[in-house]
Amino acid sequence: MEEEKASNTTATNEECCKDNCCSENYKKYKHGNANGGGAIYGLGFIGAAIYFIGHAATFGLGILGFLKAIVWPAFVIYKLLEFFHL
């Protein structure tokens, strides 16, 4: 009985959202989003901004540090690929 109940709650969006997505179907199929990556990126952004701006000697380098803080994941991926020779 438990397995049948669990399998009923895993439906596709097409099955669930035929008529009215935010009515009883919403409660039945439990639309949720697992978007925890934004929090990790946000904390990384704050840390990178503090680091880069804190090490800036001029206002212009502070602005450059802020821009670097926005794109820090690209630097990390580039260095990882360079390290692994990919």
C-alpha positions in Angstrom: 0.0 0.0 0.0 2.8 2.4 0.9 4.6 1.7 -2.5 1.4 2.4 -4.4 0.9 5.6 -2.5 4.5 6.7 -3.2 4.3 5.9 -6.9 1.1 8.0 -7.1 3.0 11.1 -5.9 5.7 10.9 -8.6 3.8 12.2 -11.6 5.0 14.3 -14.5 4.1 17.9 -14.8 1.8 17.0 -17.7 -0.2 14.7 -15.6 -0.4 17.1 -12.7 -0.9 20.4 -14.4 -3.6 19.4 -16.9 -6.4 21.4 -15.3 -5.3 23.6 -12.5 -1.8 23.3 -11.2 -2.3 25.2 -8.0 -5.4 23.4 -6.7 -5.6 20.0 -5.1 -3.0 18.6 -7.6 -0.4 20.9 -6.0 -0.9 19.3 -2.7 -1.2 15.8 -4.1 2.0 15.8 -6.2 4.0 18.2 -4.0 5.6 20.5 -6.5 8.8 21.6 -4.9 12.1 23.0 -6.0 15.4 22.0 -4.6 17.3 25.1 -5.5 20.0 25.2 -2.9 22.7 26.2 -5.4 21.7 29.8 -5.2 22.5 30.0 -1.5 26.0 28.5 -2.1 26.7 30.9 -4.9 25.5 33.8 -2.8 27.8 32.9 0.1 30.6 32.5 -2.3 29.9 35.8 -3.9 29.9 37.6 -0.5 33.2 35.9 0.5 34.8 36.7 -2.9 33.6 40.3 -2.8 35.1 40.8 0.7 38.4 39.2 -0.4 38.8 41.0 -3.7 37.6 44.4 -2.5 39.7 44.1 0.7 42.8 43.5 -1.3 42.1 46.4 -3.7 44.5 49.4 -3.4 42.4 51.8 -5.5 38.7 52.4 -6.2 39.1 51.1 -9.7 40.6 47.9 -8.4 37.7 47.6 -6.0 35.2 47.8 -8.9 37.3 45.2 -10.7 37.2 43.1 -7.5 33.5 43.3 -7.4 33.2 42.2 -11.0 35.6 39.3 -10.3 33.4 38.3 -7.3 30.4 38.0 -9.7 32.2 35.5 -12.0 34.4 33.7 -9.5 32.9 30.2 -10.4 34.4 30.6 -13.9 37.8 31.1 -12.4 37.5 28.0 -10.3 36.3 25.9 -13.2 39.1 27.2 -15.4 41.8 26.4 -12.8 40.3 22.9 -12.2 40.4 22.1 -15.9 43.9 23.5 -16.2 45.0 21.4 -13.2 43.5 18.2 -14.6 44.9 19.0 -18.1 41.5 18.8 -19.8 
